[in-house]
Amino acid sequence: MSDDLSLGERVKRARVSRGLTQEQLAERAEVSVDLIRKLEQEVRHTASMSSLTRIARAVDKDVPQLLGQTSGIEPRVDEEAVGVLAIRDELTSLSYFPGLADEEVFNDEPPTVEGLRAALAHAESVRQHGSFAQLGAMLPGLMAEARAAVRESSGDDRSAAHGLLSEVIQIASTMLAALGRPDIGYIGLIRAQEAAEESGDELLQAMNVSALSWVFFKQGRLADAETAALRKAAQLEPDFVRGSAESLAVWGILMLRAAGAAVRNKHVERSEEHMSLARAAAARLGRDHNICATPFGPTNAAIAAVNAAVESERFEYALELVKTVPGNGWISPTFKARHLLDVAIAHSELNQDDAATARLLAAERIAPEWMRYHTLSRQTVRELVERARRKQTPLLRLADRLHIEL
């Protein structure tokens, strides 16, 4: 499809090429005919990510293809600047391929487990702020150091080094998925899980499955995303009364992954069942936790409920749920920015454009680089700009900072 086509034109061309009427496409995608009509007539310039995912799958395309990978909406990724190619090369190194591995030489002193743990904590902090360029510069070297630590250590230190290697590969894999390379992210998560199994850390293995569920979501494989999370959650079976807080938090994260996949796959009641269980776990914990740079607790459970309401297009209900989000809780900057984006979408869909703009600007202040690379944030800004009766200077400046072509 041509890069200068609008979303509505892409939807129409894909529909016509498959001999579908608007009604047939709507039925196949499980969306309203009104949405298809408004997109094709360019009354609407975007839709919820769950609707876009279903439309894309109904015409046998990926979401980025439907949006136009080089369009003004889809972010242009400078792969060298954010380290994508270097991370890819490290994740697909010859050292992993059976029969081709060579004895690697680490020229410096082998890193210690303590030193790696400190470096990983810094990388997780950078990840939570959505600073892709800084993270991309760190990860290849950190992965190489972790592999060297595994080779050079023994006993408990070797198990710990395997765990650290797993965590850094998980970070690299999810970063690549966020930047539009989920296939390589999937390969990386296989590596991460192999290392986690060597470490013997069951909770780390579960967090890799949580990351896998998210990668499946990025690929539009919503049923697989839900199934993976639920299977691992069933294996954990945490004790709500005497179990560890960490185990319950990881279980809750998996249930939120399942809920998010289910609601995007039009299984709203099932999503609410998963969400209810996650919120029960959060209430049992009583405070917010940070597990492998992923928050879980009352705050994240509350913002996940807002997200589910937005994805199921219950926008007024979403704004009611915003009032239940703890004001003094903790979530990472990128999770906070994502929540503000959900609130902005709800306001936008209710034609409350000033409120939507305020939330988008707040999200940008928190995680500016994340905003530039997040397709849905760019879509929302584009939608607001294109339908504005008068040009809103702050909104236009935001679109310019995000490099959105208007």
C-alpha positions as CSV (number, residue, x, y, z in Angstrom):
1,M,0.0,0.0,0.0
2,S,1.2,3.5,-0.8
3,D,2.7,5.4,2.0
4,D,0.6,8.5,1.4
5,L,-2.7,6.7,1.8
6,S,-4.9,7.4,4.9
7,L,-5.9,4.7,7.3
8,G,-9.4,4.8,5.8
9,E,-8.1,4.3,2.3
10,R,-6.0,1.4,3.4
11,V,-8.9,-0.3,5.1
12,K,-11.1,0.2,2.0
13,R,-8.4,-1.1,-0.4
14,A,-7.7,-4.1,1.8
15,R,-11.5,-4.8,2.1
16,V,-12.1,-4.5,-1.7
17,S,-9.1,-6.6,-2.6
18,R,-10.7,-9.4,-0.6
19,G,-14.1,-9.0,-2.1
20,L,-15.7,-8.0,1.2
21,T,-18.6,-5.5,1.8
22,Q,-18.4,-3.1,4.7
23,E,-20.9,-5.3,6.5
24,Q,-18.9,-8.5,5.8
25,L,-15.6,-6.9,7.1
26,A,-17.4,-5.6,10.2
27,E,-18.8,-9.1,10.9
28,R,-15.4,-10.8,10.3
29,A,-13.6,-8.2,12.5
30,E,-16.3,-8.1,15.1
31,V,-16.5,-4.3,15.0
32,S,-19.5,-2.1,14.1
33,V,-20.3,-1.3,10.5
34,D,-20.5,2.3,11.6
35,L,-16.8,2.2,12.5
36,I,-15.8,0.8,9.1
37,R,-17.9,3.4,7.3
38,K,-16.5,6.3,9.3
39,L,-12.9,5.2,8.8
40,E,-13.4,4.8,5.0
41,Q,-15.3,8.1,4.8
42,E,-12.5,9.7,6.9
43,V,-15.0,10.9,9.4
44,R,-12.7,9.1,11.9
45,H,-9.0,8.9,11.4
46,T,-8.3,6.2,14.0
47,A,-9.8,3.6,16.3
48,S,-9.0,1.7,19.4
49,M,-6.0,-0.6,19.2
50,S,-8.2,-3.6,19.8
51,S,-10.5,-2.6,16.8
52,L,-7.4,-2.0,14.6
53,T,-6.0,-5.3,15.5
54,R,-9.2,-7.1,14.6
55,I,-9.6,-5.2,11.3
56,A,-6.0,-6.0,10.4
57,R,-6.4,-9.7,11.1
58,A,-9.7,-9.8,9.2
59,V,-7.9,-8.6,6.0
60,D,-4.8,-10.7,6.8
61,K,-2.4,-7.8,7.6
62,D,-0.3,-6.8,10.5
63,V,-1.4,-3.6,12.3
64,P,1.7,-1.7,11.2
65,Q,0.8,-2.6,7.6
66,L,-2.7,-1.3,8.0
67,L,-1.4,1.9,9.5
68,G,1.3,2.3,6.9
69,Q,4.8,1.6,8.2
70,T,6.2,4.8,6.7
71,S,3.2,6.9,7.2
72,G,3.0,10.1,9.3
73,I,1.4,8.1,12.0
74,E,3.7,5.1,12.3
75,P,7.0,6.2,14.0
76,R,10.2,6.1,12.0
77,V,12.7,4.2,14.0
78,D,16.4,5.1,13.5
79,E,17.6,1.6,14.2
80,E,21.2,2.6,14.5
81,A,20.5,5.4,16.9
82,V,18.5,3.3,19.3
83,G,20.8,0.3,19.0
84,V,18.3,-2.1,17.4
85,L,20.8,-3.7,15.0
86,A,23.5,-4.2,17.7
87,I,20.9,-5.8,20.0
88,R,19.7,-8.0,17.2
89,D,23.2,-9.1,16.4
90,E,23.8,-10.0,20.0
91,L,20.5,-11.9,20.4
92,T,21.2,-13.9,17.2
93,S,24.9,-14.4,17.8
94,L,26.7,-17.4,16.3
95,S,27.4,-18.4,19.9
96,Y,23.8,-19.5,20.2
97,F,23.7,-21.7,17.1
98,P,24.5,-25.4,17.6
99,G,27.7,-26.5,16.0
100,L,28.9,-23.0,15.1
101,A,29.8,-21.5,18.5
102,D,33.4,-20.5,19.1
103,E,35.2,-20.0,22.3
104,E,34.6,-16.4,23.2
105,V,37.3,-14.2,24.7
106,F,36.3,-11.4,27.1
107,N,39.2,-9.0,27.1
108,D,38.5,-7.3,30.4
109,E,38.3,-8.7,33.8
110,P,35.2,-11.0,34.0
111,P,32.3,-9.0,35.6
112,T,31.2,-9.9,39.0
113,V,27.6,-10.8,39.9
114,E,27.4,-7.8,42.2
115,G,28.6,-5.5,39.4
116,L,26.2,-6.9,36.9
117,R,23.3,-6.6,39.3
118,A,24.0,-2.9,39.8
119,A,24.3,-2.4,36.0
120,L,21.0,-4.2,35.5
121,A,19.3,-2.0,38.1
122,H,20.4,1.0,36.1
123,A,19.2,-0.5,32.8
124,E,15.8,-1.2,34.4
125,S,15.5,2.4,35.5
126,V,16.3,3.6,32.0
127,R,13.7,1.2,30.6
128,Q,11.0,2.5,33.0
129,H,11.6,6.0,31.7
130,G,11.3,4.9,28.0
131,S,14.7,6.2,27.1
132,F,15.3,3.9,24.1
133,A,18.5,5.5,22.8
134,Q,20.2,5.3,26.2
135,L,19.0,1.8,26.8
136,G,20.0,0.6,23.3
137,A,23.6,1.9,23.9
138,M,23.8,-0.1,27.2
139,L,22.2,-3.5,26.3
140,P,24.6,-5.1,23.8
141,G,27.6,-4.7,26.2
142,L,25.5,-5.7,29.2
143,M,24.4,-8.9,27.5
144,A,28.0,-9.7,26.5
145,E,29.2,-9.1,30.1
146,A,26.4,-11.3,31.5
147,R,27.3,-14.2,29.1
148,A,31.0,-13.8,30.2
149,A,29.9,-14.0,33.8
150,V,28.0,-17.2,33.1
151,R,31.1,-18.7,31.4
152,E,33.6,-17.7,34.1
153,S,31.6,-18.4,37.3
154,S,30.5,-21.6,39.1
155,G,28.1,-22.8,41.7
156,D,25.7,-20.2,43.2
157,D,27.4,-17.4,41.3
158,R,26.8,-19.2,38.0
159,S,23.1,-19.6,38.8
160,A,22.8,-15.9,39.7
161,A,24.7,-14.9,36.5
162,H,22.2,-17.0,34.5
163,G,19.4,-15.1,36.2
164,L,20.9,-11.7,35.4
165,L,21.5,-12.8,31.8
166,S,17.9,-13.7,31.5
167,E,16.7,-10.4,32.8
168,V,18.9,-8.3,30.5
169,I,17.8,-10.4,27.5
170,Q,14.2,-9.9,28.5
171,I,14.7,-6.1,28.6
172,A,16.3,-6.2,25.1
173,S,13.5,-8.4,23.7
174,T,10.7,-6.3,24.9
175,M,12.5,-3.1,23.7
176,L,12.7,-4.6,20.2
177,A,9.1,-5.6,20.3
178,A,8.2,-2.0,21.3
179,L,10.2,-0.7,18.4
180,G,8.4,-2.9,15.9
181,R,10.6,-6.0,15.9
182,P,8.5,-8.5,17.8
183,D,9.8,-11.5,15.8
184,I,13.3,-10.9,17.1
185,G,11.8,-10.2,20.5
186,Y,10.3,-13.6,20.5
187,I,13.7,-15.2,19.6
188,G,15.2,-13.2,22.5
189,L,12.7,-14.5,25.0
190,I,13.5,-18.1,24.1
191,R,17.1,-17.2,25.1
192,A,15.9,-15.5,28.2
193,Q,13.9,-18.5,29.3
194,E,16.7,-20.9,28.7
195,A,18.9,-18.8,31.0
196,A,16.1,-18.5,33.5
197,E,15.7,-22.3,33.6
198,E,19.5,-22.6,34.3
199,S,19.1,-20.1,37.2
200,G,16.3,-22.1,38.8
201,D,14.3,-18.9,39.4
202,E,10.6,-19.9,38.9
203,L,9.4,-16.3,39.2
204,L,11.8,-15.0,36.6
205,Q,10.6,-17.8,34.3
206,A,7.1,-16.5,34.9
207,M,8.0,-13.0,34.1
208,N,9.5,-14.1,30.8
209,V,6.1,-15.6,30.0
210,S,4.5,-12.3,30.9
211,A,6.9,-10.7,28.4
212,L,6.1,-13.4,25.9
213,S,2.3,-12.6,26.3
214,W,3.0,-9.0,25.5
215,V,5.1,-9.9,22.4
216,F,2.2,-12.0,21.2
217,F,-0.1,-9.0,21.8
218,K,2.2,-6.8,19.7
219,Q,2.0,-9.5,16.9
220,G,-1.8,-9.4,17.1
221,R,-1.9,-13.0,18.4
222,L,-4.4,-12.2,21.2
223,A,-5.6,-15.8,21.9
224,D,-1.9,-16.9,22.3
225,A,-1.2,-13.9,24.5
226,E,-4.1,-14.8,26.8
227,T,-3.3,-18.6,26.8
228,A,0.4,-18.1,27.6
229,A,-0.4,-15.9,30.6
230,L,-3.1,-18.1,32.0
231,R,-1.1,-21.3,31.7
232,K,1.8,-19.8,33.6
233,A,-0.5,-18.3,36.2
234,A,-2.1,-21.8,36.7
235,Q,1.4,-23.3,37.3
236,L,2.3,-20.7,40.0
237,E,-0.9,-21.2,42.1
238,P,0.1,-18.7,44.7
239,D,-1.1,-18.9,48.3
240,F,-3.1,-15.7,49.0
241,V,-2.7,-16.2,52.7
242,R,0.8,-17.5,53.4
243,G,2.5,-17.2,50.0
244,S,5.3,-14.7,49.2
245,A,4.4,-11.2,48.1
246,E,6.6,-11.6,45.0
247,S,4.9,-14.8,43.9
248,L,1.4,-13.1,44.3
249,A,2.6,-10.0,42.4
250,V,3.9,-12.1,39.5
251,W,0.7,-14.0,39.4
252,G,-1.2,-10.7,39.3
253,I,0.9,-9.5,36.5
254,L,0.1,-12.6,34.4
255,M,-3.6,-12.1,35.1
256,L,-3.5,-8.5,33.9
257,R,-1.7,-9.7,30.7
258,A,-4.5,-12.2,30.2
259,A,-7.2,-9.6,30.9
260,G,-5.6,-7.2,28.4
261,A,-5.5,-9.8,25.7
262,A,-9.0,-11.0,26.3
263,V,-10.6,-7.5,26.2
264,R,-8.8,-6.7,22.9
265,N,-10.1,-10.0,21.5
266,K,-13.7,-8.9,22.3
267,H,-14.1,-11.2,25.3
268,V,-15.1,-8.5,27.7
269,E,-16.7,-10.7,30.4
270,R,-13.7,-13.1,30.5
271,S,-11.4,-10.1,30.7
272,E,-13.3,-8.8,33.7
273,E,-13.0,-12.2,35.4
274,H,-9.2,-12.1,35.0
275,M,-9.2,-8.4,36.1
276,S,-11.2,-9.2,39.2
277,L,-8.7,-11.9,40.2
278,A,-5.8,-9.5,39.6
279,R,-7.4,-6.8,41.7
280,A,-8.0,-9.3,44.5
281,A,-4.3,-10.1,44.5
282,A,-3.4,-6.4,44.5
283,A,-5.7,-5.8,47.4
284,R,-4.1,-8.7,49.3
285,L,-0.7,-7.2,48.7
286,G,-1.9,-3.8,49.9
287,R,1.0,-1.9,48.2
288,D,2.7,-1.5,44.9
289,H,5.6,-3.8,44.0
290,N,8.3,-3.6,41.3
291,I,9.1,-7.0,39.7
292,C,11.7,-7.0,36.9
293,A,10.9,-3.4,36.2
294,T,7.2,-4.2,36.0
295,P,4.8,-2.6,38.6
296,F,2.0,-4.5,40.3
297,G,-0.2,-3.6,43.1
298,P,-3.3,-1.5,43.7
299,T,-2.2,1.3,41.4
300,N,-1.3,-0.8,38.3
301,A,-4.5,-2.9,38.8
302,A,-6.6,0.2,38.8
303,I,-5.0,1.7,35.7
304,A,-5.3,-1.7,33.9
305,A,-9.1,-1.5,34.6
306,V,-9.1,2.0,33.0
307,N,-7.3,0.5,30.0
308,A,-9.8,-2.3,29.6
309,A,-12.7,0.1,29.7
310,V,-11.1,2.2,26.9
311,E,-10.3,-0.9,24.8
312,S,-13.9,-2.0,25.1
313,E,-15.0,1.5,24.1
314,R,-16.8,2.3,27.4
315,F,-15.3,5.8,27.6
316,E,-17.5,7.3,30.2
317,Y,-17.0,4.3,32.5
318,A,-13.2,4.6,31.9
319,L,-13.3,8.2,33.2
320,E,-15.3,7.1,36.3
321,L,-12.6,4.4,36.9
322,V,-9.9,7.0,36.8
323,K,-11.2,8.3,40.1
324,T,-10.3,4.9,41.7
325,V,-6.6,5.1,40.8
326,P,-4.6,5.7,44.0
327,G,-3.2,9.2,44.0
328,N,-0.2,8.2,46.1
329,G,0.6,4.9,44.5
330,W,3.7,4.0,42.5
331,I,4.0,3.0,38.8
332,S,6.9,3.5,36.4
333,P,7.0,6.6,34.2
334,T,6.1,4.7,31.1
335,F,3.1,3.1,32.8
336,K,2.0,6.5,34.0
337,A,2.3,7.9,30.5
338,R,0.4,5.0,29.1
339,H,-2.4,5.6,31.6
340,L,-2.5,9.3,30.7
341,L,-2.8,8.2,27.0
342,D,-5.8,6.0,27.9
343,V,-7.4,9.0,29.7
344,A,-6.7,11.2,26.7
345,I,-8.3,8.7,24.3
346,A,-11.5,8.5,26.5
347,H,-11.7,12.3,26.5
348,S,-11.1,12.4,22.8
349,E,-13.8,9.9,22.0
350,L,-16.2,12.0,24.1
351,N,-15.2,15.1,22.2
352,Q,-13.5,16.7,25.2
353,D,-10.5,17.7,23.1
354,D,-9.0,20.2,25.6
355,A,-8.9,17.6,28.3
356,A,-7.5,15.1,25.9
357,T,-4.7,17.5,24.9
358,A,-3.8,18.3,28.5
359,R,-3.4,14.6,29.2
360,L,-1.2,14.0,26.1
361,L,1.0,16.9,27.1
362,A,1.3,15.5,30.6
363,A,2.3,12.1,29.2
364,E,5.0,13.7,27.0
365,R,6.5,15.5,30.0
366,I,6.8,12.2,31.8
367,A,8.1,10.0,28.9
368,P,8.9,12.1,25.8
369,E,10.9,9.5,23.9
370,W,8.4,6.8,24.7
371,M,5.7,9.1,23.2
372,R,7.6,9.5,20.0
373,Y,7.8,5.8,19.4
374,H,4.3,4.8,20.6
375,T,1.9,4.4,17.6
376,L,-1.3,4.9,19.5
377,S,-0.1,8.1,21.1
378,R,0.8,9.4,17.6
379,Q,-2.6,8.3,16.2
380,T,-4.4,10.1,19.0
381,V,-2.5,13.4,18.4
382,R,-3.1,13.1,14.7
383,E,-6.8,12.6,15.2
384,L,-7.1,15.6,17.5
385,V,-5.2,17.9,15.2
386,E,-7.1,16.9,12.1
387,R,-10.5,17.5,13.5
388,A,-9.7,20.7,15.4
389,R,-11.9,23.6,14.3
390,R,-9.2,26.0,15.1
391,K,-5.5,25.2,15.2
392,Q,-4.4,24.6,18.7
393,T,-0.9,25.8,19.1
394,P,0.1,23.4,21.9
395,L,-1.3,20.4,20.0
396,L,0.5,21.4,16.8
397,R,3.8,21.8,18.7
398,L,3.3,18.4,20.2
399,A,2.7,16.9,16.7
400,D,5.8,18.6,15.5
401,R,7.9,17.2,18.4
402,L,6.5,13.7,17.6
403,H,7.5,14.2,14.0
404,I,3.9,13.5,12.8
405,E,3.3,14.6,9.2
406,L,0.1,16.5,8.9
